[in-house]
Amino acid sequence: MERVISGIRPTGNLHLGNYFGAVKSFVKMQDEYDCMFFIADWHSLTTHPTPENIRNSVKTILSEYLACGIDPQKAPIYVQSDVKQVLELYLYLNMNAYLGELERVTSFKEKVRKQPDNVNAGLLTYPCLMAADILMHKADKVPVGKDQEQNMEMARLFARRFNRIYQVEYFKEPQSFHFADKAVKVPGLDGTGKMGKSEGNCLYLCDDEKTVTKKIMRAVTDQGPTQLNQEKPEVIQNLFTLCELLSGKEAADYYNDLYNNMTIRYGDMKKQMAADANTLLAPIRERILAYSSDDALLDKIMRQGAEAAAARAEKTIEEVREIIGFRKV
């Protein structure tokens, strides 16, 4: 069975973009692949979170993963910082990574532009840590978005370079993976771009019914079509994309016909979207509350996940140490 590894940074609550873009697929994948999921708390240090932020965010993400249907008996869930072997492999990969290639990574250059006062070494070597997370478990596939594709290529590069330097065929080259034929892009409620925390255009899985309705009813629209069968502007096309995700293709087609004959009422469309969003989110929200209030269960799941991940990681790091030439500890 092919092995899949995937992580998420603990930077707050999951939103619909996370759900439709990744987590919903993870729930399906756990029955078809040898999956492991982790909460990438080390990665979050590039933004200097407080200890309280880290602890609370880890608990939040774990509760929401479980509430969405990820079963730790099928796919262990662990916290990155609980598996110390990752840091040792990260060190070895750093030794074989070069400054020029790391500085050329698009995501690093973007971070430098956005946060010029916090260009830390962790940002620069982010691809090395991501590669360590993946190569440690000898993953065959890694579910990623387009924004991580270059980092995946770096992981493959580091795998090839390790094999070449030490004249072994040890690390396989992990492949980027989309469970669906096409990656799902969930548009934001502001009508532009995609849903994201930093853009402030999210519908969170934990939002209550009133908040969900208010956010959707405030979704950006225009004055309506002025010609029959006219092309939709981006802001309206994004609303229809979100409608299809929440209410289904049949509903989206119905409102599309109304748009084409100039009789659409966006308020009616958004009311249905809000009702369907609440139908989707109500049971998830209920499970989130139940899991987040059970610290003993969350601790047990994290401990068991760490044990499963560490067992694989220890085997890998022992073999890597021997290949490089270090004595066994």
Secondary structure, DSSP 8 states (H G I E B T S, - for coil): --EEEEEE--SS--BHHHIIIIIHHHHHHTTTSEEEEEE-TTGGGGG---HHHHHHHHHHHHHHHHHHT--TTTS-EEEGGG-THHHHHHHHHHHT--HHHHHT-HHHHHHHHH-TT---HHHHTHHHHHHHHHHTTT-SEEE--GGGHHHHHHHHHHHHHHHHHTT---S---EEE-SSSS----B-TTSSSB--TTTT---BTT--HHHHHHHHHT----S--SSTT----HHHHHHHHHHHHHH-HHHHHHHHHHHHTT---HHHHHHHHHHHHHHHHHHHHHHHHHHHT-HHHHHHHHHHHHHHHHHHHHHHHHHHHHHHT----
